[in-house]
């Protein structure tokens, strides 16, 4: 495999000398991490998880509107905080600082990609998606392109995104849970595996009860917990370590030159192409993630959708501007307190992925504060899993079961199928998270590449080009799935023997495959649409209505407005 192929995932591994592989019961270096039961942090985490379950019971849903779109009743700032916590997964709370700590400037591709995508969302998609007014992303694709086949492909893709993305969150829960609660010494399971299963089971239980309404209420609480924990931990660590006094986000710059060259020199340990490919995939993957787009269906109108997107970006940037400082503090503290005392084994991947917690501990912070910081990491993971599981289960229950298999399904039946889908997705995630194939940030990036390659072109063309048709959408999505799958098989991420084809690994790494895939899918969709029949006039009217300057009433959609004007019925799927 070429050097660039190895860099695609190895860039997320430790800098310097390679550490010896850790055994199953050594997920975190004992020299660096105080792995064991900690009463105060354990109480904090258990109370937090208990509050999530309580919200699930209190907001237990019984109808599909609350289950999938929170009754379209969420306000601007509330939805912005939900967007923030839904977005700031373990990959943000834990892995952004970890990636910067271990891969240096390459890690900034994640910060750039994950924030820039929201500008594209704000300008091109947020308000238009709300005006179209469906419950789910596959629902939009099925109705916009008049195709149940397209709906099914989008639903399967949504489920797959939720599955791949959630593996990274489960890994984060397991690592932090191991730090707080220790190893229960269950037969056949490592400490990480046992903790991952415990926290995932609690998450599945509260989501199966609460649906989107309860999940949104919980996401607001989760954002408050995670951002408070992150910022308080950062400030306390910087002050105690003598790195900063007031604004660690700015003052950490004085520390950078004391770290390895890869930390501050652009592309010292990677390539221009890999950096650009990763950032590109993350930017447009953001715009294609169903659990992000569905947030715009939970508000009453397009104005609220735009402002909630802006608030969400603000809440996200608060943490992203702080992650590099945490990475710098953690790297220096680790070097001074672990490498000097025990030699230089290099920072293990597992230790780097809890660098936020590790830095706070090594800085000598009180145990309750270290526990609070760790609780923030679990809150971030749970919030994202909530959004992913709701989107994935709605794809099965609403888009496949209610729209294709059983159009006469009652709301009770749809909610039941949705809950069973949440359980199924959760069990599948647990199974694959027992031994994940890559670090958290890499696992999440695979899902972003899938969303960017398969779904983003459909959302963009579906909203901005009225001549995009069913045949074009089907051709584009199938092409996108094939393009995304090739590097995943090539690098062995489907639990297969890697193909090891250097040309694919060099120019289309799994972590950044959208750089090649997105232009190809756009081209295929446009060309096929041009050489086949135009979509029906009613479909074109729907697209035009999405850009109308007239305000959209809370309980109306673009389809409602077009129907009222034409005095006709709904447009059935053509296949």
PLY file of the C-alpha trace (Angstrom):
ply
format ascii 1.0
element vertex 575
property float x
property float y
property float z
element edge 574
property int vertex1
property int vertex2
end_header
0.00 0.00 0.00
1.33 3.47 -0.84
2.54 6.00 1.71
-0.56 8.14 1.17
-2.81 5.13 1.69
-1.20 4.43 5.01
-1.38 8.10 5.91
-5.14 8.17 5.43
-5.71 6.38 8.73
-2.21 6.29 10.18
-2.21 10.10 10.27
-4.65 9.64 13.12
-2.23 7.40 14.98
0.54 8.55 17.36
3.44 10.68 16.26
7.02 9.60 16.80
8.08 6.07 17.70
5.37 3.46 17.39
4.05 2.09 20.66
3.80 -1.64 21.22
0.28 -2.96 20.67
-1.84 -2.96 23.82
-3.67 -6.05 25.00
-7.44 -6.18 25.53
-7.15 -5.25 29.20
-4.71 -2.40 28.53
-6.81 -0.07 26.38
-5.35 2.92 28.23
-1.72 3.08 29.23
-1.59 2.54 33.02
1.31 5.01 33.18
-0.90 7.73 31.74
-4.40 6.89 32.89
-5.71 6.20 36.36
-8.06 3.43 35.23
-10.32 2.35 38.08
-13.58 3.07 39.86
-13.86 6.71 40.92
-16.84 7.39 43.22
-17.50 11.07 42.52
-17.09 10.91 38.70
-19.16 7.71 38.69
-21.99 9.43 40.55
-21.88 12.35 38.10
-22.05 10.08 35.06
-24.74 7.80 36.48
-26.90 10.79 37.48
-26.48 12.20 33.98
-27.47 8.93 32.31
-30.38 8.58 34.73
-31.61 12.06 33.77
-31.57 11.03 30.11
-33.72 8.01 30.92
-36.09 10.20 32.94
-36.53 12.56 29.99
-37.25 9.57 27.78
-40.02 8.42 30.12
-41.46 11.93 30.59
-41.56 12.70 26.85
-42.63 9.21 25.80
-44.09 9.57 22.31
-47.20 7.99 20.85
-47.53 9.57 17.39
-45.26 9.88 14.36
-45.09 13.68 14.36
-43.47 13.73 17.81
-41.45 10.60 17.04
-39.74 11.92 13.90
-40.13 15.74 13.89
-40.79 16.74 17.53
-44.17 18.14 16.46
-42.35 20.93 14.55
-42.38 22.80 17.86
-38.69 23.47 18.57
-37.51 27.08 18.92
-34.48 28.82 17.41
-31.92 28.75 20.23
-33.20 25.41 21.52
-32.77 23.85 18.08
-29.36 25.52 17.76
-28.24 23.85 20.98
-29.72 20.55 19.80
-27.82 20.93 16.50
-24.66 21.61 18.48
-24.92 18.61 20.80
-26.26 16.37 18.02
-23.23 17.37 15.97
-20.51 17.47 18.62
-20.07 13.77 19.00
-17.27 11.86 20.65
-15.41 12.66 17.44
-15.60 16.33 18.36
-15.35 16.26 22.13
-12.63 13.62 22.29
-11.22 12.93 18.84
-10.62 16.43 17.44
-8.15 17.20 20.22
-6.82 13.64 19.91
-6.29 13.96 16.16
-4.52 17.29 16.51
-2.39 15.85 19.32
-1.31 12.83 17.28
-1.42 14.12 13.69
-0.68 17.82 14.12
-1.85 20.20 11.41
-3.59 17.37 9.56
-6.10 17.34 12.41
-7.19 20.86 11.48
-8.78 19.38 8.36
-11.46 18.07 10.70
-12.04 21.48 12.29
-12.20 23.20 8.90
-14.41 20.54 7.33
-16.86 20.13 10.17
-17.48 23.87 10.55
-17.39 25.02 6.91
-20.14 22.57 6.02
-22.60 24.58 8.08
-22.10 27.62 5.87
-23.16 25.54 2.87
-26.12 24.24 4.87
-27.14 27.73 5.93
-26.99 29.20 2.43
-28.25 26.38 0.23
-30.23 23.80 2.19
-31.66 24.71 5.62
-34.62 26.91 4.69
-35.37 25.02 1.47
-35.50 21.66 3.25
-37.94 23.07 5.82
-40.19 24.48 3.09
-40.32 21.09 1.39
-41.51 19.89 4.77
-41.01 16.14 5.12
-40.20 14.09 8.21
-36.99 12.44 6.98
-34.22 12.83 4.41
-35.26 9.70 2.45
-38.82 11.07 2.49
-37.55 14.15 0.67
-35.67 12.10 -1.93
-38.59 9.75 -2.54
-41.13 12.55 -3.03
-38.84 14.94 -4.89
-37.80 12.32 -7.44
-41.17 10.51 -7.51
-39.52 7.17 -6.78
-39.95 4.58 -4.08
-36.74 2.95 -5.30
-34.83 6.18 -4.65
-36.55 6.41 -1.26
-35.42 2.87 -0.39
-31.80 3.51 -1.48
-31.74 6.72 0.57
-33.23 4.90 3.56
-30.64 2.12 3.40
-27.89 4.74 3.05
-29.26 6.62 6.07
-29.28 3.43 8.13
-25.72 2.66 7.01
-24.54 6.18 7.92
-26.08 5.85 11.37
-24.40 2.49 11.85
-20.89 3.55 10.73
-21.05 6.87 12.59
-22.33 5.29 15.80
-19.41 2.86 16.03
-17.13 5.83 16.75
-19.50 7.12 19.43
-19.71 3.71 21.09
-15.90 3.56 21.13
-15.81 6.94 22.89
-18.36 5.81 25.49
-16.37 2.67 26.20
-13.03 4.43 26.61
-14.37 7.13 28.94
-16.55 4.66 30.82
-13.50 2.47 31.44
-11.64 5.45 32.88
-14.48 6.36 35.26
-15.92 3.00 36.32
-12.91 0.76 35.81
-12.83 -2.81 34.53
-15.67 -4.97 35.94
-13.68 -8.08 34.94
-16.55 -9.74 33.11
-15.58 -13.10 31.56
-14.83 -12.82 27.85
-15.01 -9.01 27.76
-12.31 -6.39 28.16
-12.99 -3.37 30.34
-13.59 -1.21 27.28
-16.09 -3.67 25.81
-18.05 -4.00 29.06
-18.35 -0.24 29.52
-19.29 0.32 25.89
-22.11 -2.21 26.16
-23.44 -0.68 29.40
-23.64 2.87 28.07
-25.03 1.80 24.69
-27.83 -0.21 26.35
-28.86 2.82 28.43
-28.81 5.01 25.32
-30.92 2.55 23.33
-33.48 2.36 26.14
-34.06 6.10 26.43
-34.21 6.61 22.66
-36.73 3.82 22.14
-39.00 5.60 24.61
-38.52 9.26 23.75
-38.23 9.59 19.96
-37.25 12.94 18.43
-39.22 15.04 20.93
-37.51 13.63 24.00
-34.17 13.40 22.20
-34.31 17.12 21.38
-35.09 18.07 24.99
-32.22 15.88 26.13
-29.84 17.33 23.52
-30.23 20.80 25.04
-29.23 19.40 28.44
-26.39 17.46 26.83
-25.01 20.57 25.14
-24.98 22.48 28.42
-23.14 19.59 30.10
-20.57 19.00 27.37
-19.66 22.63 26.64
-19.44 23.53 30.34
-17.29 20.49 31.04
-15.00 21.15 28.07
-14.45 24.87 28.74
-14.09 24.57 32.52
-11.68 21.67 32.09
-9.67 23.58 29.49
-9.42 26.74 31.58
-8.51 24.86 34.77
-5.92 22.71 32.99
-4.33 25.71 31.27
-4.20 27.73 34.48
-2.88 24.90 36.66
-0.24 23.95 34.09
0.94 27.53 33.71
-0.05 27.62 30.04
-2.74 30.29 30.18
-4.57 32.67 32.46
-7.72 34.00 30.78
-8.06 32.86 27.15
-6.39 29.49 26.56
-7.78 29.50 23.00
-5.26 32.26 22.21
-2.52 31.77 24.78
-1.68 28.18 23.82
0.20 29.57 20.80
3.26 30.21 22.98
3.50 26.47 23.67
3.37 25.19 20.09
7.06 25.52 19.18
7.98 23.35 22.16
6.04 20.46 20.64
6.99 18.23 17.72
7.29 19.80 14.27
4.27 17.83 13.01
2.10 19.72 15.48
2.63 23.14 13.96
4.30 22.77 10.52
1.73 22.40 7.72
1.86 18.96 6.07
5.03 17.99 7.95
3.65 14.49 8.46
1.15 14.19 5.62
0.28 15.40 2.14
-1.58 18.31 0.61
-3.91 15.94 -1.23
-4.92 13.98 1.88
-5.63 17.19 3.80
-7.79 18.60 0.99
-9.59 15.29 0.39
-10.41 14.92 4.08
-11.66 18.49 4.45
-13.73 18.23 1.24
-15.43 15.03 2.42
-16.24 16.58 5.79
-17.63 19.82 4.32
-20.07 18.13 1.97
-20.66 15.18 4.26
-22.03 17.67 6.76
-24.59 18.74 4.17
-25.63 15.17 3.49
-26.00 13.79 7.01
-29.66 12.86 7.58
-29.50 13.37 11.35
-28.33 16.96 10.76
-30.87 17.80 8.06
-33.76 16.38 10.07
-33.18 19.11 12.67
-34.63 21.59 10.18
-37.89 19.62 10.06
-38.41 20.11 13.81
-38.98 23.89 13.57
-42.11 25.75 12.54
-40.83 27.71 9.52
-37.87 28.43 7.26
-36.80 31.57 9.16
-36.41 29.53 12.34
-34.51 26.91 10.33
-31.98 29.50 9.12
-31.46 31.06 12.54
-31.20 27.70 14.30
-28.48 26.77 11.80
-26.63 29.99 12.62
-26.98 29.39 16.36
-25.85 25.79 15.88
-22.69 26.95 14.09
-21.97 29.38 16.94
-22.39 26.70 19.59
-20.16 24.32 17.61
-17.41 26.90 17.07
-17.22 27.58 20.81
-15.80 24.08 21.26
-13.88 23.82 17.99
-11.88 26.96 18.74
-10.88 25.39 22.04
-9.88 21.90 20.86
-6.39 22.85 19.55
-5.54 24.36 22.93
-6.59 21.20 24.75
-4.50 19.15 22.31
-1.43 21.31 22.96
-1.82 21.21 26.74
-2.46 17.47 26.75
0.50 16.68 24.50
2.92 18.70 26.63
1.58 17.33 29.92
1.76 13.78 28.60
5.34 14.30 27.45
6.43 15.78 30.77
4.64 13.35 33.09
4.47 10.06 31.20
7.29 9.93 28.66
9.88 11.34 31.04
8.86 8.96 33.82
8.41 5.77 31.81
10.57 6.28 28.74
9.16 7.23 25.35
6.69 4.60 24.21
4.81 7.16 22.15
1.25 8.16 22.95
-1.03 5.19 22.39
-4.03 5.72 20.12
-6.32 4.88 23.03
-4.62 7.37 25.35
-4.76 10.07 22.67
-8.50 9.55 22.23
-9.08 10.55 25.85
-6.48 13.34 25.79
-9.12 15.79 27.05
-9.66 13.72 30.19
-6.00 12.75 30.43
-4.79 16.37 30.37
-7.18 17.36 33.15
-6.05 14.44 35.30
-2.30 14.96 34.81
-2.70 18.68 35.55
-3.73 17.66 39.07
-7.35 18.73 38.89
-9.79 17.49 41.56
-11.34 14.12 40.86
-14.83 15.59 40.57
-13.67 17.97 37.83
-11.94 15.18 35.91
-15.15 13.20 36.21
-17.21 16.13 34.98
-14.97 16.47 31.92
-15.34 12.75 31.26
-19.11 13.03 31.66
-19.10 15.68 28.94
-17.51 13.18 26.56
-20.22 10.64 27.25
-22.93 13.31 26.87
-21.49 14.23 23.47
-21.50 10.62 22.32
-25.02 9.95 23.59
-26.40 13.10 21.91
-25.02 12.11 18.53
-26.14 8.51 18.83
-29.62 9.88 19.59
-29.75 11.82 16.33
-28.24 8.97 14.33
-30.58 6.34 15.71
-33.67 8.52 15.22
-32.66 9.16 11.60
-31.80 5.51 10.99
-34.96 4.13 12.59
-37.16 6.64 10.78
-35.62 5.47 7.50
-36.80 1.94 8.26
-40.14 2.70 9.92
-41.37 5.75 8.01
-39.67 5.47 4.63
-39.55 1.73 4.02
-42.28 0.24 6.23
-44.97 2.95 6.09
-44.32 4.23 2.56
-43.42 1.01 0.73
-44.28 -2.16 2.67
-47.46 -1.15 4.51
-48.92 2.20 3.35
-51.96 1.61 5.60
-49.86 1.28 8.77
-51.29 3.01 11.82
-49.25 5.49 13.84
-48.97 2.92 16.61
-47.50 0.39 14.19
-45.03 2.93 12.78
-43.83 3.93 16.25
-43.44 0.25 17.21
-41.39 -0.50 14.09
-39.33 2.62 14.79
-38.53 1.44 18.30
-37.59 -2.02 17.07
-35.34 -0.38 14.45
-33.57 1.60 17.18
-32.91 -1.62 19.09
-31.66 -3.39 15.95
-29.35 -0.51 15.01
-28.06 -0.39 18.57
-27.28 -4.11 18.71
-25.52 -3.95 15.34
-23.43 -0.99 16.55
-22.47 -2.80 19.76
-21.37 -5.86 17.79
-19.03 -3.91 15.50
-17.81 -1.56 18.25
-16.42 -4.50 20.24
-13.33 -4.33 18.02
-13.51 -1.21 15.81
-11.25 -1.08 12.76
-10.02 2.52 13.13
-9.78 5.48 15.55
-12.90 7.51 16.34
-12.20 10.35 13.90
-11.53 7.94 11.03
-14.71 5.94 11.70
-16.77 9.11 11.65
-15.08 10.31 8.47
-16.16 7.16 6.63
-19.78 8.08 7.35
-19.18 11.63 6.12
-17.73 10.35 2.86
-20.82 8.19 2.37
-23.20 11.08 3.07
-21.28 13.42 0.78
-21.05 10.96 -2.10
-24.56 9.49 -2.08
-26.96 11.97 -0.46
-25.57 15.51 -0.78
-25.81 15.63 -4.61
-29.46 14.52 -4.37
-30.31 17.19 -1.80
-28.54 19.95 -3.70
-29.80 19.10 -7.20
-33.23 18.19 -5.87
-33.65 21.66 -4.37
-31.82 23.79 -6.92
-32.38 22.14 -10.32
-35.98 21.41 -11.19
-35.03 19.16 -14.15
-33.23 16.60 -11.98
-35.35 13.48 -12.41
-35.89 9.97 -11.10
-33.51 8.24 -13.51
-30.75 10.72 -12.76
-31.18 10.33 -9.00
-31.15 6.52 -9.14
-28.07 6.48 -11.37
-26.28 8.98 -9.16
-27.00 7.23 -5.86
-26.01 3.80 -7.16
-22.80 5.28 -8.57
-22.11 6.97 -5.24
-22.57 3.76 -3.25
-20.16 1.92 -5.55
-17.53 4.67 -5.36
-17.74 4.83 -1.55
-17.55 1.05 -1.16
-14.41 0.58 -3.28
-11.90 2.27 -0.90
-13.66 0.77 2.12
-13.05 -2.73 0.73
-9.59 -1.71 -0.47
-8.54 -0.74 3.06
-10.33 -3.64 4.79
-12.90 -1.65 6.78
-15.72 -4.12 6.08
-13.95 -6.78 8.16
-12.54 -8.14 4.90
-9.03 -8.86 3.69
-7.76 -5.53 2.27
-7.39 -5.41 -1.49
-4.27 -3.25 -1.14
-4.49 -1.56 -4.56
-2.08 1.38 -4.37
-3.73 3.55 -7.03
-7.08 3.46 -5.20
-5.47 4.04 -1.82
-3.47 6.99 -3.14
-6.17 8.91 -4.97
-9.35 7.74 -3.26
-8.65 7.01 0.43
-11.75 5.97 2.38
-11.39 8.95 4.69
-11.58 11.40 1.76
-13.23 9.50 -1.09
-15.86 12.21 -1.62
-13.30 14.40 -3.39
-13.49 11.98 -6.30
-17.01 10.69 -5.71
-19.03 13.91 -5.43
-18.08 15.38 -8.85
-18.69 12.02 -10.52
-22.13 11.63 -8.90
-23.09 15.18 -9.86
-22.01 14.52 -13.46
-23.86 11.19 -13.69
-27.06 12.64 -12.23
-27.03 15.66 -14.54
-26.18 13.74 -17.72
-28.78 11.01 -17.13
-31.42 13.63 -16.27
-30.68 15.51 -19.50
-31.01 12.44 -21.74
-34.21 11.13 -20.11
-37.70 12.58 -19.67
-38.14 15.73 -17.58
-39.89 15.36 -14.21
-43.64 16.16 -14.00
-44.75 19.79 -13.86
-46.00 19.26 -10.31
-42.49 18.29 -9.21
-41.06 21.44 -10.79
-43.68 23.48 -8.96
-42.57 21.91 -5.67
-38.98 22.98 -6.32
-40.06 26.51 -7.19
-42.18 26.71 -4.04
-39.09 25.87 -1.96
-37.62 29.20 -3.12
-40.78 31.28 -2.80
-40.41 34.56 -0.86
-43.81 33.97 0.77
-43.61 32.76 4.41
-44.52 29.11 4.96
-47.22 28.46 7.61
-46.20 26.14 10.46
-48.38 23.22 9.45
-47.98 23.61 5.68
-45.44 22.18 3.25
-44.53 23.03 -0.34
-46.70 20.12 -1.44
-49.69 21.57 0.44
-49.28 24.95 -1.25
-48.95 23.42 -4.73
-51.95 21.16 -4.14
-54.10 24.07 -3.02
-53.14 26.08 -6.08
-53.75 23.22 -8.47
-56.70 21.75 -6.54
-55.26 18.31 -7.16
-54.20 15.32 -5.11
-50.75 14.14 -4.04
-48.28 13.01 -6.68
-47.85 9.21 -6.48
-44.49 7.52 -6.92
-43.84 6.59 -10.55
-42.26 3.22 -9.77
0 1
1 2
2 3
3 4
4 5
5 6
6 7
7 8
8 9
9 10
10 11
11 12
12 13
13 14
14 15
15 16
16 17
17 18
18 19
19 20
20 21
21 22
22 23
23 24
24 25
25 26
26 27
27 28
28 29
29 30
30 31
31 32
32 33
33 34
34 35
35 36
36 37
37 38
38 39
39 40
40 41
41 42
42 43
43 44
44 45
45 46
46 47
47 48
48 49
49 50
50 51
51 52
52 53
53 54
54 55
55 56
56 57
57 58
58 59
59 60
60 61
61 62
62 63
63 64
64 65
65 66
66 67
67 68
68 69
69 70
70 71
71 72
72 73
73 74
74 75
75 76
76 77
77 78
78 79
79 80
80 81
81 82
82 83
83 84
84 85
85 86
86 87
87 88
88 89
89 90
90 91
91 92
92 93
93 94
94 95
95 96
96 97
97 98
98 99
99 100
100 101
101 102
102 103
103 104
104 105
105 106
106 107
107 108
108 109
109 110
110 111
111 112
112 113
113 114
114 115
115 116
116 117
117 118
118 119
119 120
120 121
121 122
122 123
123 124
124 125
125 126
126 127
127 128
128 129
129 130
130 131
131 132
132 133
133 134
134 135
135 136
136 137
137 138
138 139
139 140
140 141
141 142
142 143
143 144
144 145
145 146
146 147
147 148
148 149
149 150
150 151
151 152
152 153
153 154
154 155
155 156
156 157
157 158
158 159
159 160
160 161
161 162
162 163
163 164
164 165
165 166
166 167
167 168
168 169
169 170
170 171
171 172
172 173
173 174
174 175
175 176
176 177
177 178
178 179
179 180
180 181
181 182
182 183
183 184
184 185
185 186
186 187
187 188
188 189
189 190
190 191
191 192
192 193
193 194
194 195
195 196
196 197
197 198
198 199
199 200
200 201
201 202
202 203
203 204
204 205
205 206
206 207
207 208
208 209
209 210
210 211
211 212
212 213
213 214
214 215
215 216
216 217
217 218
218 219
219 220
220 221
221 222
222 223
223 224
224 225
225 226
226 227
227 228
228 229
229 230
230 231
231 232
232 233
233 234
234 235
235 236
236 237
237 238
238 239
239 240
240 241
241 242
242 243
243 244
244 245
245 246
246 247
247 248
248 249
249 250
250 251
251 252
252 253
253 254
254 255
255 256
256 257
257 258
258 259
259 260
260 261
261 262
262 263
263 264
264 265
265 266
266 267
267 268
268 269
269 270
270 271
271 272
272 273
273 274
274 275
275 276
276 277
277 278
278 279
279 280
280 281
281 282
282 283
283 284
284 285
285 286
286 287
287 288
288 289
289 290
290 291
291 292
292 293
293 294
294 295
295 296
296 297
297 298
298 299
299 300
300 301
301 302
302 303
303 304
304 305
305 306
306 307
307 308
308 309
309 310
310 311
311 312
312 313
313 314
314 315
315 316
316 317
317 318
318 319
319 320
320 321
321 322
322 323
323 324
324 325
325 326
326 327
327 328
328 329
329 330
330 331
331 332
332 333
333 334
334 335
335 336
336 337
337 338
338 339
339 340
340 341
341 342
342 343
343 344
344 345
345 346
346 347
347 348
348 349
349 350
350 351
351 352
352 353
353 354
354 355
355 356
356 357
357 358
358 359
359 360
360 361
361 362
362 363
363 364
364 365
365 366
366 367
367 368
368 369
369 370
370 371
371 372
372 373
373 374
374 375
375 376
376 377
377 378
378 379
379 380
380 381
381 382
382 383
383 384
384 385
385 386
386 387
387 388
388 389
389 390
390 391
391 392
392 393
393 394
394 395
395 396
396 397
397 398
398 399
399 400
400 401
401 402
402 403
403 404
404 405
405 406
406 407
407 408
408 409
409 410
410 411
411 412
412 413
413 414
414 415
415 416
416 417
417 418
418 419
419 420
420 421
421 422
422 423
423 424
424 425
425 426
426 427
427 428
428 429
429 430
430 431
431 432
432 433
433 434
434 435
435 436
436 437
437 438
438 439
439 440
440 441
441 442
442 443
443 444
444 445
445 446
446 447
447 448
448 449
449 450
450 451
451 452
452 453
453 454
454 455
455 456
456 457
457 458
458 459
459 460
460 461
461 462
462 463
463 464
464 465
465 466
466 467
467 468
468 469
469 470
470 471
471 472
472 473
473 474
474 475
475 476
476 477
477 478
478 479
479 480
480 481
481 482
482 483
483 484
484 485
485 486
486 487
487 488
488 489
489 490
490 491
491 492
492 493
493 494
494 495
495 496
496 497
497 498
498 499
499 500
500 501
501 502
502 503
503 504
504 505
505 506
506 507
507 508
508 509
509 510
510 511
511 512
512 513
513 514
514 515
515 516
516 517
517 518
518 519
519 520
520 521
521 522
522 523
523 524
524 525
525 526
526 527
527 528
528 529
529 530
530 531
531 532
532 533
533 534
534 535
535 536
536 537
537 538
538 539
539 540
540 541
541 542
542 543
543 544
544 545
545 546
546 547
547 548
548 549
549 550
550 551
551 552
552 553
553 554
554 555
555 556
556 557
557 558
558 559
559 560
560 561
561 562
562 563
563 564
564 565
565 566
566 567
567 568
568 569
569 570
570 571
571 572
572 573
573 574
